[in-house]
Amino acid sequence: MINSFDNPFAKIFPVESPQELLDIAFNRAMNIAPPQMRGSDPFTKKKEHDRNRVNTAANVLADRLNRIVDQFPSIDMVHPFYIELVKVLLADDQMGNGSDRLKKALGGLYGTIATIREVERDINDRFNSAKKKAQVIDLRGEAFGRFSSIIYRAEPHLLVIQEARELLVPLPGFNPTLPTVVVAGVPNVGKSSFVRSATSGKPQIGAYPFTTKRLIFGHKKLSFLQVQFCDTPGLLDRSLENRNEIELLAIAALKHISDILLIIVDPSDTATVPVEGQLNLIAEFYEYYPTAELLIVVNKVDKLNPSEIDPLRKKILTFTESNELDIEPESLLFISSLKEDDIKEVLTRIDQLIKDKILQKSKFKKLSDPVIPNDQLPLSETLEDFNDFY
Protein backbone atom coordinates (compact mmCIF):
# COMPACT_ATOMS: atom_id res chain seq x y z
CA MET A 1 0.00 0.00 0.00
CA ILE A 2 1.43 3.36 -1.07
CA ASN A 3 1.51 5.90 1.71
CA SER A 4 -0.09 8.85 -0.09
CA PHE A 5 -2.12 11.86 0.90
CA ASP A 6 -5.81 11.90 0.05
CA ASN A 7 -7.41 14.31 -2.35
CA PRO A 8 -8.82 16.94 0.08
CA PHE A 9 -12.08 17.01 -1.92
CA ALA A 10 -12.51 13.23 -2.14
CA LYS A 11 -15.23 12.86 0.51
CA ILE A 12 -17.58 15.66 -0.52
CA PHE A 13 -21.22 14.51 -0.47
CA PRO A 14 -23.67 15.06 -3.34
CA VAL A 15 -25.45 18.40 -3.16
CA GLU A 16 -29.27 18.39 -3.00
CA SER A 17 -31.34 20.51 -5.34
CA PRO A 18 -33.54 23.29 -3.86
CA GLN A 19 -36.64 21.13 -4.16
CA GLU A 20 -34.91 18.18 -2.48
CA LEU A 21 -33.80 20.39 0.40
CA LEU A 22 -37.29 21.79 0.84
CA ASP A 23 -38.95 18.37 0.66
CA ILE A 24 -36.63 17.01 3.36
CA ALA A 25 -37.15 20.02 5.62
CA PHE A 26 -40.91 20.35 5.24
CA ASN A 27 -41.61 16.61 5.50
CA ARG A 28 -39.65 16.42 8.71
CA ALA A 29 -41.32 19.56 10.06
CA MET A 30 -44.84 18.40 9.32
CA ASN A 31 -44.24 14.98 10.87
CA ILE A 32 -43.03 16.12 14.27
CA ALA A 33 -45.24 15.10 17.18
CA PRO A 34 -47.42 17.69 18.95
CA PRO A 35 -45.86 19.07 22.14
CA GLN A 36 -46.88 17.55 25.48
CA MET A 37 -48.44 20.52 27.29
CA ARG A 38 -50.69 19.31 30.07
CA GLY A 39 -53.22 21.85 31.18
CA SER A 40 -52.77 24.05 28.10
CA ASP A 41 -55.71 24.97 25.91
CA PRO A 42 -55.96 23.63 22.31
CA PHE A 43 -55.00 26.97 20.75
CA THR A 44 -51.76 27.23 22.77
CA LYS A 45 -50.89 23.64 21.82
CA LYS A 46 -51.59 24.41 18.15
CA LYS A 47 -49.45 27.53 18.25
CA GLU A 48 -46.50 25.70 19.82
CA HIS A 49 -46.87 22.80 17.39
CA ASP A 50 -46.68 25.11 14.38
CA ARG A 51 -43.87 27.12 15.97
CA ASN A 52 -41.94 23.85 16.34
CA ARG A 53 -42.66 23.02 12.71
CA VAL A 54 -41.22 26.34 11.56
CA ASN A 55 -38.16 25.94 13.80
CA THR A 56 -37.64 22.36 12.63
CA ALA A 57 -37.79 23.38 8.96
CA ALA A 58 -35.31 26.19 9.63
CA ASN A 59 -32.97 23.86 11.54
CA VAL A 60 -33.03 21.18 8.82
CA LEU A 61 -32.34 23.69 6.06
CA ALA A 62 -29.57 25.42 8.03
CA ASP A 63 -27.98 22.09 9.00
CA ARG A 64 -28.08 20.78 5.43
CA LEU A 65 -26.53 23.96 4.06
CA ASN A 66 -23.94 24.01 6.83
CA ARG A 67 -22.99 20.43 5.99
CA ILE A 68 -22.50 21.38 2.34
CA VAL A 69 -20.23 24.28 3.28
CA ASP A 70 -18.32 22.56 6.07
CA GLN A 71 -17.37 19.50 4.04
CA PHE A 72 -15.24 21.67 1.75
CA PRO A 73 -11.71 22.30 2.99
CA SER A 74 -10.60 25.90 3.21
CA ILE A 75 -9.58 26.62 -0.38
CA ASP A 76 -6.54 28.66 0.66
CA MET A 77 -5.31 25.98 3.06
CA VAL A 78 -4.98 23.05 0.63
CA HIS A 79 -1.81 22.29 -1.31
CA PRO A 80 -1.12 24.84 -4.12
CA PHE A 81 -1.46 21.98 -6.61
CA TYR A 82 -5.14 21.63 -5.72
CA ILE A 83 -5.69 25.38 -5.56
CA GLU A 84 -4.46 25.63 -9.14
CA LEU A 85 -6.72 22.79 -10.26
CA VAL A 86 -9.74 24.47 -8.65
CA LYS A 87 -8.89 27.68 -10.51
CA VAL A 88 -8.62 25.83 -13.81
CA LEU A 89 -11.48 23.35 -13.58
CA LEU A 90 -14.10 25.77 -12.25
CA ALA A 91 -13.03 28.77 -14.31
CA ASP A 92 -15.80 30.75 -15.98
CA ASP A 93 -15.51 33.50 -18.60
CA GLN A 94 -17.83 35.80 -16.68
CA MET A 95 -17.12 34.81 -13.07
CA GLY A 96 -13.33 34.52 -13.34
CA ASN A 97 -11.15 31.77 -11.91
CA GLY A 98 -12.68 28.73 -10.26
CA SER A 99 -11.34 29.47 -6.80
CA ASP A 100 -13.23 32.77 -6.68
CA ARG A 101 -16.40 31.08 -8.03
CA LEU A 102 -16.30 28.38 -5.36
CA LYS A 103 -15.58 30.83 -2.54
CA LYS A 104 -18.48 33.04 -3.67
CA ALA A 105 -20.84 30.05 -3.80
CA LEU A 106 -19.83 28.82 -0.34
CA GLY A 107 -20.11 32.34 1.04
CA GLY A 108 -23.51 32.65 -0.59
CA LEU A 109 -24.73 29.58 1.32
CA TYR A 110 -23.51 31.12 4.58
CA GLY A 111 -25.60 34.17 3.72
CA THR A 112 -28.57 31.92 2.94
CA ILE A 113 -28.29 30.31 6.37
CA ALA A 114 -28.26 33.73 8.02
CA THR A 115 -31.36 34.78 6.06
CA ILE A 116 -33.21 31.60 7.09
CA ARG A 117 -32.44 32.35 10.73
CA GLU A 118 -33.70 35.91 10.33
CA VAL A 119 -37.01 34.64 8.97
CA GLU A 120 -37.21 32.11 11.78
CA ARG A 121 -36.74 34.82 14.41
CA ASP A 122 -39.30 37.10 12.74
CA ILE A 123 -41.96 34.38 12.58
CA ASN A 124 -41.29 33.34 16.19
CA ASP A 125 -41.75 36.92 17.36
CA ARG A 126 -45.06 37.10 15.52
CA PHE A 127 -46.16 33.73 16.92
CA ASN A 128 -45.93 35.33 20.36
CA SER A 129 -48.58 37.90 19.49
CA ALA A 130 -50.86 35.56 17.48
CA LYS A 131 -54.35 35.30 19.02
CA LYS A 132 -56.21 33.12 16.55
CA LYS A 133 -55.74 29.71 14.95
CA ALA A 134 -55.95 31.22 11.46
CA GLN A 135 -53.06 33.57 12.29
CA VAL A 136 -50.96 30.62 13.41
CA ILE A 137 -51.65 28.67 10.23
CA ASP A 138 -50.91 31.74 8.10
CA LEU A 139 -47.59 32.32 9.90
CA ARG A 140 -46.51 28.72 9.30
CA GLY A 141 -47.45 29.05 5.62
CA GLU A 142 -45.65 32.37 5.34
CA ALA A 143 -42.52 30.89 6.91
CA PHE A 144 -42.51 27.90 4.54
CA GLY A 145 -43.09 30.22 1.58
CA ARG A 146 -40.22 32.51 2.56
CA PHE A 147 -37.93 29.52 3.18
CA SER A 148 -38.78 28.26 -0.31
CA SER A 149 -37.96 31.61 -1.90
CA ILE A 150 -34.67 31.83 -0.02
CA ILE A 151 -33.57 28.33 -1.02
CA TYR A 152 -34.47 28.84 -4.69
CA ARG A 153 -32.51 32.12 -4.71
CA ALA A 154 -29.52 30.06 -3.55
CA GLU A 155 -29.84 27.65 -6.49
CA PRO A 156 -26.95 29.22 -8.49
CA HIS A 157 -24.65 28.66 -5.49
CA LEU A 158 -25.80 25.05 -5.15
CA LEU A 159 -25.17 24.44 -8.86
CA VAL A 160 -21.62 25.77 -8.62
CA ILE A 161 -20.93 23.61 -5.58
CA GLN A 162 -22.37 20.51 -7.27
CA GLU A 163 -20.23 21.25 -10.33
CA ALA A 164 -17.20 21.59 -8.06
CA ARG A 165 -17.96 18.24 -6.46
CA GLU A 166 -18.23 16.47 -9.81
CA LEU A 167 -14.93 17.92 -11.00
CA LEU A 168 -12.87 17.78 -7.79
CA VAL A 169 -13.85 14.44 -6.23
CA PRO A 170 -12.12 12.40 -8.99
CA LEU A 171 -8.81 14.27 -8.61
CA PRO A 172 -5.90 12.04 -7.58
CA GLY A 173 -4.33 12.11 -4.17
CA PHE A 174 -0.59 12.59 -3.96
CA ASN A 175 2.06 12.82 -1.30
CA PRO A 176 3.98 16.13 -1.38
CA THR A 177 6.75 14.61 0.77
CA LEU A 178 7.77 12.14 -1.95
CA PRO A 179 9.95 13.00 -4.97
CA THR A 180 7.70 13.58 -7.96
CA VAL A 181 8.45 13.06 -11.62
CA VAL A 182 6.07 14.92 -13.93
CA VAL A 183 5.90 13.32 -17.37
CA ALA A 184 5.06 15.89 -20.05
CA GLY A 185 5.18 16.41 -23.78
CA VAL A 186 3.04 17.09 -26.82
CA PRO A 187 0.09 14.76 -27.51
CA ASN A 188 0.71 11.14 -28.42
CA VAL A 189 4.45 10.97 -27.71
CA GLY A 190 4.11 7.97 -25.38
CA LYS A 191 3.71 9.54 -21.95
CA SER A 192 0.96 7.18 -20.84
CA SER A 193 2.78 4.15 -22.25
CA PHE A 194 5.87 5.10 -20.27
CA VAL A 195 4.00 5.64 -17.00
CA ARG A 196 2.12 2.39 -17.46
CA SER A 197 5.31 0.45 -18.14
CA ALA A 198 7.37 2.06 -15.40
CA THR A 199 4.95 2.38 -12.46
CA SER A 200 1.81 1.20 -10.73
CA GLY A 201 -0.29 3.77 -12.60
CA LYS A 202 -2.70 2.49 -15.24
CA PRO A 203 -3.30 5.28 -17.76
CA GLN A 204 -5.64 4.76 -20.67
CA ILE A 205 -3.62 4.11 -23.82
CA GLY A 206 -4.89 5.28 -27.21
CA ALA A 207 -3.44 5.81 -30.67
CA TYR A 208 -4.83 9.32 -30.96
CA PRO A 209 -3.97 12.72 -29.49
CA PHE A 210 -5.33 13.95 -26.14
CA THR A 211 -6.07 10.49 -24.77
CA THR A 212 -5.16 11.62 -21.26
CA LYS A 213 -7.97 13.88 -20.05
CA ARG A 214 -6.87 13.97 -16.42
CA LEU A 215 -3.84 13.64 -14.19
CA ILE A 216 -2.82 10.09 -13.33
CA PHE A 217 -0.35 9.19 -10.59
CA GLY A 218 1.76 6.05 -10.51
CA HIS A 219 4.38 4.93 -8.01
CA LYS A 220 7.66 3.10 -8.25
CA LYS A 221 10.11 2.15 -5.55
CA LEU A 222 13.61 3.22 -6.52
CA SER A 223 16.42 2.22 -4.18
CA PHE A 224 15.11 3.00 -0.69
CA LEU A 225 12.12 5.27 -1.33
CA GLN A 226 8.88 5.59 -3.27
CA VAL A 227 8.79 7.98 -6.22
CA GLN A 228 5.61 9.47 -7.69
CA PHE A 229 5.09 9.77 -11.44
CA CYS A 230 2.39 12.05 -12.83
CA ASP A 231 1.09 11.47 -16.34
CA THR A 232 -0.20 14.74 -17.78
CA PRO A 233 -2.42 15.70 -20.72
CA GLY A 234 -0.57 16.48 -23.93
CA LEU A 235 0.71 20.02 -24.40
CA LEU A 236 0.86 21.93 -27.64
CA ASP A 237 3.58 24.32 -28.73
CA ARG A 238 1.76 27.58 -28.10
CA SER A 239 1.72 30.31 -25.44
CA LEU A 240 0.18 29.73 -22.03
CA GLU A 241 -2.68 32.18 -22.54
CA ASN A 242 -3.82 30.21 -25.59
CA ARG A 243 -3.87 26.81 -23.90
CA ASN A 244 -7.08 24.93 -23.20
CA GLU A 245 -8.34 23.50 -19.92
CA ILE A 246 -6.72 20.08 -20.40
CA GLU A 247 -3.33 21.65 -21.08
CA LEU A 248 -3.66 23.90 -18.04
CA LEU A 249 -4.11 20.80 -15.88
CA ALA A 250 -0.68 19.66 -16.95
CA ILE A 251 0.77 23.09 -16.26
CA ALA A 252 -0.69 23.05 -12.73
CA ALA A 253 1.06 19.76 -12.07
CA LEU A 254 4.33 20.99 -13.50
CA LYS A 255 4.15 24.24 -11.56
CA HIS A 256 3.48 22.91 -8.09
CA ILE A 257 4.75 19.36 -7.71
CA SER A 258 7.55 18.77 -10.20
CA ASP A 259 10.92 17.73 -8.79
CA ILE A 260 11.96 16.13 -12.05
CA LEU A 261 10.48 17.34 -15.31
CA LEU A 262 10.61 14.42 -17.72
CA ILE A 263 9.89 15.65 -21.24
CA ILE A 264 9.21 12.91 -23.80
CA VAL A 265 10.08 13.76 -27.39
CA ASP A 266 8.71 11.93 -30.43
CA PRO A 267 11.13 12.23 -33.38
CA SER A 268 9.14 9.97 -35.70
CA ASP A 269 7.34 10.97 -38.89
CA THR A 270 4.00 10.36 -37.17
CA ALA A 271 4.62 12.93 -34.41
CA THR A 272 1.78 15.43 -33.91
CA VAL A 273 4.34 18.27 -33.60
CA PRO A 274 7.74 18.49 -35.34
CA VAL A 275 10.84 18.02 -33.19
CA GLU A 276 11.60 21.75 -33.33
CA GLY A 277 8.22 22.54 -31.82
CA GLN A 278 8.74 19.95 -29.11
CA LEU A 279 12.10 21.49 -28.25
CA ASN A 280 10.47 24.91 -28.01
CA LEU A 281 8.07 23.40 -25.49
CA ILE A 282 11.02 22.26 -23.37
CA ALA A 283 12.50 25.74 -23.38
CA GLU A 284 9.18 27.33 -22.41
CA PHE A 285 8.57 25.04 -19.49
CA TYR A 286 12.08 25.26 -18.19
CA GLU A 287 11.61 29.02 -18.01
CA TYR A 288 8.56 28.55 -15.78
CA TYR A 289 9.99 25.71 -13.67
CA PRO A 290 13.76 26.24 -13.43
CA THR A 291 14.03 24.45 -10.06
CA ALA A 292 12.97 21.11 -11.54
CA GLU A 293 15.67 18.77 -12.77
CA LEU A 294 15.28 18.36 -16.51
CA LEU A 295 15.30 14.91 -18.09
CA ILE A 296 14.69 14.57 -21.84
CA VAL A 297 13.65 11.16 -23.14
CA VAL A 298 13.54 10.67 -26.89
CA ASN A 299 10.97 7.95 -27.45
CA LYS A 300 10.10 5.68 -30.38
CA VAL A 301 13.70 5.36 -31.56
CA ASP A 302 12.72 1.99 -33.02
CA LYS A 303 11.03 4.02 -35.77
CA LEU A 304 14.27 5.83 -36.66
CA ASN A 305 17.14 4.79 -38.84
CA PRO A 306 20.14 4.14 -36.52
CA SER A 307 22.14 6.71 -38.50
CA GLU A 308 19.65 9.42 -37.43
CA ILE A 309 20.19 9.05 -33.69
CA ASP A 310 23.59 10.77 -33.27
CA PRO A 311 22.62 13.85 -35.33
CA LEU A 312 19.41 14.12 -33.33
CA ARG A 313 21.34 13.88 -30.06
CA LYS A 314 23.68 16.66 -31.21
CA LYS A 315 20.72 18.78 -32.31
CA ILE A 316 19.01 18.52 -28.93
CA LEU A 317 22.17 19.20 -26.93
CA THR A 318 22.94 22.21 -29.12
CA PHE A 319 19.41 23.50 -28.58
CA THR A 320 19.58 23.08 -24.80
CA GLU A 321 22.95 24.82 -24.66
CA SER A 322 21.88 27.75 -26.83
CA ASN A 323 18.74 28.19 -24.68
CA GLU A 324 20.71 27.89 -21.42
CA LEU A 325 18.80 24.81 -20.28
CA ASP A 326 20.55 23.17 -17.35
CA ILE A 327 20.80 19.57 -18.48
CA GLU A 328 23.65 17.10 -18.28
CA PRO A 329 24.38 14.83 -21.27
CA GLU A 330 23.45 11.86 -19.06
CA SER A 331 19.93 13.29 -18.80
CA LEU A 332 19.29 12.93 -22.52
CA LEU A 333 18.13 9.39 -23.17
CA PHE A 334 16.91 7.52 -26.23
CA ILE A 335 14.38 4.72 -25.71
CA SER A 336 11.50 2.68 -27.04
CA SER A 337 8.81 2.77 -24.34
CA LEU A 338 7.91 -0.84 -25.10
CA LYS A 339 11.36 -2.19 -24.21
CA GLU A 340 11.93 -3.13 -20.58
CA ASP A 341 15.68 -2.43 -20.66
CA ASP A 342 15.08 1.11 -21.93
CA ILE A 343 12.53 1.76 -19.18
CA LYS A 344 15.08 0.56 -16.62
CA GLU A 345 17.65 2.96 -18.06
CA VAL A 346 15.31 5.92 -17.51
CA LEU A 347 14.45 4.77 -13.99
CA THR A 348 18.14 4.38 -13.17
CA ARG A 349 18.78 7.96 -14.27
CA ILE A 350 15.83 9.21 -12.23
CA ASP A 351 17.12 7.33 -9.21
CA GLN A 352 20.53 8.94 -9.62
CA LEU A 353 19.06 12.43 -9.97
CA ILE A 354 17.04 11.92 -6.81
CA LYS A 355 20.06 10.78 -4.82
CA ASP A 356 22.42 13.44 -6.15
CA LYS A 357 20.14 16.47 -6.37
CA ILE A 358 16.50 16.09 -5.37
CA LEU A 359 17.10 14.89 -1.81
CA GLN A 360 19.29 17.95 -1.25
CA LYS A 361 16.26 20.20 -1.58
CA SER A 362 14.94 21.79 1.61
CA LYS A 363 11.61 19.92 1.57
CA PHE A 364 13.43 16.58 1.81
CA LYS A 365 16.01 17.53 4.42
CA LYS A 366 15.60 16.06 7.88
CA LEU A 367 16.87 17.31 11.23
CA SER A 368 20.36 15.84 11.49
CA ASP A 369 22.05 17.86 14.24
CA PRO A 370 19.69 18.21 17.20
CA VAL A 371 20.50 20.99 19.62
CA ILE A 372 20.82 19.86 23.25
CA PRO A 373 19.36 22.39 25.72
CA ASN A 374 21.79 23.74 28.32
CA ASP A 375 19.98 21.97 31.15
CA GLN A 376 20.31 18.54 29.53
CA LEU A 377 23.45 16.41 29.40
CA PRO A 378 24.62 14.47 26.34
CA LEU A 379 24.11 10.72 26.52
CA SER A 380 27.80 10.01 27.19
CA GLU A 381 27.86 12.25 30.28
CA THR A 382 24.54 10.84 31.46
CA LEU A 383 25.98 7.32 31.30
CA GLU A 384 29.07 8.44 33.24
CA ASP A 385 26.87 9.85 36.01
CA PHE A 386 24.83 6.65 35.98
CA ASN A 387 27.96 4.48 36.37
CA ASP A 388 29.36 6.68 39.14
CA PHE A 389 26.11 6.43 41.05
CA TYR A 390 26.05 2.65 40.93
C-alpha positions in Angstrom: 0.0 0.0 0.0 1.4 3.4 -1.1 1.5 5.9 1.7 -0.1 8.9 -0.1 -2.1 11.9 0.9 -5.8 11.9 0.1 -7.4 14.3 -2.3 -8.8 16.9 0.1 -12.1 17.0 -1.9 -12.5 13.2 -2.1 -15.2 12.9 0.5 -17.6 15.7 -0.5 -21.2 14.5 -0.5 -23.7 15.1 -3.3 -25.4 18.4 -3.2 -29.3 18.4 -3.0 -31.3 20.5 -5.3 -33.5 23.3 -3.9 -36.6 21.1 -4.2 -34.9 18.2 -2.5 -33.8 20.4 0.4 -37.3 21.8 0.8 -38.9 18.4 0.7 -36.6 17.0 3.4 -37.2 20.0 5.6 -40.9 20.3 5.2 -41.6 16.6 5.5 -39.7 16.4 8.7 -41.3 19.6 10.1 -44.8 18.4 9.3 -44.2 15.0 10.9 -43.0 16.1 14.3 -45.2 15.1 17.2 -47.4 17.7 18.9 -45.9 19.1 22.1 -46.9 17.6 25.5 -48.4 20.5 27.3 -50.7 19.3 30.1 -53.2 21.8 31.2 -52.8 24.1 28.1 -55.7 25.0 25.9 -56.0 23.6 22.3 -55.0 27.0 20.8 -51.8 27.2 22.8 -50.9 23.6 21.8 -51.6 24.4 18.2 -49.5 27.5 18.2 -46.5 25.7 19.8 -46.9 22.8 17.4 -46.7 25.1 14.4 -43.9 27.1 16.0 -41.9 23.9 16.3 -42.7 23.0 12.7 -41.2 26.3 11.6 -38.2 25.9 13.8 -37.6 22.4 12.6 -37.8 23.4 9.0 -35.3 26.2 9.6 -33.0 23.9 11.5 -33.0 21.2 8.8 -32.3 23.7 6.1 -29.6 25.4 8.0 -28.0 22.1 9.0 -28.1 20.8 5.4 -26.5 24.0 4.1 -23.9 24.0 6.8 -23.0 20.4 6.0 -22.5 21.4 2.3 -20.2 24.3 3.3 -18.3 22.6 6.1 -17.4 19.5 4.0 -15.2 21.7 1.7 -11.7 22.3 3.0 -10.6 25.9 3.2 -9.6 26.6 -0.4 -6.5 28.7 0.7 -5.3 26.0 3.1 -5.0 23.0 0.6 -1.8 22.3 -1.3 -1.1 24.8 -4.1 -1.5 22.0 -6.6 -5.1 21.6 -5.7 -5.7 25.4 -5.6 -4.5 25.6 -9.1 -6.7 22.8 -10.3 -9.7 24.5 -8.6 -8.9 27.7 -10.5 -8.6 25.8 -13.8 -11.5 23.3 -13.6 -14.1 25.8 -12.3 -13.0 28.8 -14.3 -15.8 30.8 -16.0 -15.5 33.5 -18.6 -17.8 35.8 -16.7 -17.1 34.8 -13.1 -13.3 34.5 -13.3 -11.1 31.8 -11.9 -12.7 28.7 -10.3 -11.3 29.5 -6.8 -13.2 32.8 -6.7 -16.4 31.1 -8.0 -16.3 28.4 -5.4 -15.6 30.8 -2.5 -18.5 33.0 -3.7 -20.8 30.1 -3.8 -19.8 28.8 -0.3 -20.1 32.3 1.0 -23.5 32.6 -0.6 -24.7 29.6 1.3 -23.5 31.1 4.6 -25.6 34.2 3.7 -28.6 31.9 2.9 -28.3 30.3 6.4 -28.3 33.7 8.0 -31.4 34.8 6.1 -33.2 31.6 7.1 -32.4 32.3 10.7 -33.7 35.9 10.3 -37.0 34.6 9.0 -37.2 32.1 11.8 -36.7 34.8 14.4 -39.3 37.1 12.7 -42.0 34.4 12.6 -41.3 33.3 16.2 -41.8 36.9 17.4 -45.1 37.1 15.5 -46.2 33.7 16.9 -45.9 35.3 20.4 -48.6 37.9 19.5 -50.9 35.6 17.5 -54.3 35.3 19.0 -56.2 33.1 16.6 -55.7 29.7 14.9 -56.0 31.2 11.5 -53.1 33.6 12.3 -51.0 30.6 13.4 -51.6 28.7 10.2 -50.9 31.7 8.1 -47.6 32.3 9.9 -46.5 28.7 9.3 -47.4 29.0 5.6 -45.6 32.4 5.3 -42.5 30.9 6.9 -42.5 27.9 4.5 -43.1 30.2 1.6 -40.2 32.5 2.6 -37.9 29.5 3.2 -38.8 28.3 -0.3 -38.0 31.6 -1.9 -34.7 31.8 0.0 -33.6 28.3 -1.0 -34.5 28.8 -4.7 -32.5 32.1 -4.7 -29.5 30.1 -3.5 -29.8 27.6 -6.5 -26.9 29.2 -8.5 -24.7 28.7 -5.5 -25.8 25.1 -5.2 -25.2 24.4 -8.9 -21.6 25.8 -8.6 -20.9 23.6 -5.6 -22.4 20.5 -7.3 -20.2 21.3 -10.3 -17.2 21.6 -8.1 -18.0 18.2 -6.5 -18.2 16.5 -9.8 -14.9 17.9 -11.0 -12.9 17.8 -7.8 -13.8 14.4 -6.2 -12.1 12.4 -9.0 -8.8 14.3 -8.6 -5.9 12.0 -7.6 -4.3 12.1 -4.2 -0.6 12.6 -4.0 2.1 12.8 -1.3 4.0 16.1 -1.4 6.8 14.6 0.8 7.8 12.1 -2.0 10.0 13.0 -5.0 7.7 13.6 -8.0 8.5 13.1 -11.6 6.1 14.9 -13.9 5.9 13.3 -17.4 5.1 15.9 -20.1 5.2 16.4 -23.8 3.0 17.1 -26.8 0.1 14.8 -27.5 0.7 11.1 -28.4 4.5 11.0 -27.7 4.1 8.0 -25.4 3.7 9.5 -21.9 1.0 7.2 -20.8 2.8 4.2 -22.2 5.9 5.1 -20.3 4.0 5.6 -17.0 2.1 2.4 -17.5 5.3 0.4 -18.1 7.4 2.1 -15.4 5.0 2.4 -12.5 1.8 1.2 -10.7 -0.3 3.8 -12.6 -2.7 2.5 -15.2 -3.3 5.3 -17.8 -5.6 4.8 -20.7 -3.6 4.1 -23.8 -4.9 5.3 -27.2 -3.4 5.8 -30.7 -4.8 9.3 -31.0 -4.0 12.7 -29.5 -5.3 13.9 -26.1 -6.1 10.5 -24.8 -5.2 11.6 -21.3 -8.0 13.9 -20.1 -6.9 14.0 -16.4 -3.8 13.6 -14.2 -2.8 10.1 -13.3 -0.4 9.2 -10.6 1.8 6.1 -10.5 4.4 4.9 -8.0 7.7 3.1 -8.2 10.1 2.1 -5.5 13.6 3.2 -6.5 16.4 2.2 -4.2 15.1 3.0 -0.7 12.1 5.3 -1.3 8.9 5.6 -3.3 8.8 8.0 -6.2 5.6 9.5 -7.7 5.1 9.8 -11.4 2.4 12.0 -12.8 1.1 11.5 -16.3 -0.2 14.7 -17.8 -2.4 15.7 -20.7 -0.6 16.5 -23.9 0.7 20.0 -24.4 0.9 21.9 -27.6 3.6 24.3 -28.7 1.8 27.6 -28.1 1.7 30.3 -25.4 0.2 29.7 -22.0 -2.7 32.2 -22.5 -3.8 30.2 -25.6 -3.9 26.8 -23.9 -7.1 24.9 -23.2 -8.3 23.5 -19.9 -6.7 20.1 -20.4 -3.3 21.6 -21.1 -3.7 23.9 -18.0 -4.1 20.8 -15.9 -0.7 19.7 -16.9 0.8 23.1 -16.3 -0.7 23.0 -12.7 1.1 19.8 -12.1 4.3 21.0 -13.5 4.2 24.2 -11.6 3.5 22.9 -8.1 4.8 19.4 -7.7 7.5 18.8 -10.2 10.9 17.7 -8.8 12.0 16.1 -12.0 10.5 17.3 -15.3 10.6 14.4 -17.7 9.9 15.6 -21.2 9.2 12.9 -23.8 10.1 13.8 -27.4 8.7 11.9 -30.4 11.1 12.2 -33.4 9.1 10.0 -35.7 7.3 11.0 -38.9 4.0 10.4 -37.2 4.6 12.9 -34.4 1.8 15.4 -33.9 4.3 18.3 -33.6 7.7 18.5 -35.3 10.8 18.0 -33.2 11.6 21.7 -33.3 8.2 22.5 -31.8 8.7 19.9 -29.1 12.1 21.5 -28.2 10.5 24.9 -28.0 8.1 23.4 -25.5 11.0 22.3 -23.4 12.5 25.7 -23.4 9.2 27.3 -22.4 8.6 25.0 -19.5 12.1 25.3 -18.2 11.6 29.0 -18.0 8.6 28.5 -15.8 10.0 25.7 -13.7 13.8 26.2 -13.4 14.0 24.5 -10.1 13.0 21.1 -11.5 15.7 18.8 -12.8 15.3 18.4 -16.5 15.3 14.9 -18.1 14.7 14.6 -21.8 13.7 11.2 -23.1 13.5 10.7 -26.9 11.0 8.0 -27.4 10.1 5.7 -30.4 13.7 5.4 -31.6 12.7 2.0 -33.0 11.0 4.0 -35.8 14.3 5.8 -36.7 17.1 4.8 -38.8 20.1 4.1 -36.5 22.1 6.7 -38.5 19.6 9.4 -37.4 20.2 9.1 -33.7 23.6 10.8 -33.3 22.6 13.8 -35.3 19.4 14.1 -33.3 21.3 13.9 -30.1 23.7 16.7 -31.2 20.7 18.8 -32.3 19.0 18.5 -28.9 22.2 19.2 -26.9 22.9 22.2 -29.1 19.4 23.5 -28.6 19.6 23.1 -24.8 22.9 24.8 -24.7 21.9 27.8 -26.8 18.7 28.2 -24.7 20.7 27.9 -21.4 18.8 24.8 -20.3 20.6 23.2 -17.4 20.8 19.6 -18.5 23.6 17.1 -18.3 24.4 14.8 -21.3 23.5 11.9 -19.1 19.9 13.3 -18.8 19.3 12.9 -22.5 18.1 9.4 -23.2 16.9 7.5 -26.2 14.4 4.7 -25.7 11.5 2.7 -27.0 8.8 2.8 -24.3 7.9 -0.8 -25.1 11.4 -2.2 -24.2 11.9 -3.1 -20.6 15.7 -2.4 -20.7 15.1 1.1 -21.9 12.5 1.8 -19.2 15.1 0.6 -16.6 17.7 3.0 -18.1 15.3 5.9 -17.5 14.4 4.8 -14.0 18.1 4.4 -13.2 18.8 8.0 -14.3 15.8 9.2 -12.2 17.1 7.3 -9.2 20.5 8.9 -9.6 19.1 12.4 -10.0 17.0 11.9 -6.8 20.1 10.8 -4.8 22.4 13.4 -6.2 20.1 16.5 -6.4 16.5 16.1 -5.4 17.1 14.9 -1.8 19.3 18.0 -1.2 16.3 20.2 -1.6 14.9 21.8 1.6 11.6 19.9 1.6 13.4 16.6 1.8 16.0 17.5 4.4 15.6 16.1 7.9 16.9 17.3 11.2 20.4 15.8 11.5 22.0 17.9 14.2 19.7 18.2 17.2 20.5 21.0 19.6 20.8 19.9 23.2 19.4 22.4 25.7 21.8 23.7 28.3 20.0 22.0 31.1 20.3 18.5 29.5 23.5 16.4 29.4 24.6 14.5 26.3 24.1 10.7 26.5 27.8 10.0 27.2 27.9 12.2 30.3 24.5 10.8 31.5 26.0 7.3 31.3 29.1 8.4 33.2 26.9 9.8 36.0 24.8 6.6 36.0 28.0 4.5 36.4 29.4 6.7 39.1 26.1 6.4 41.0 26.0 2.7 40.9 
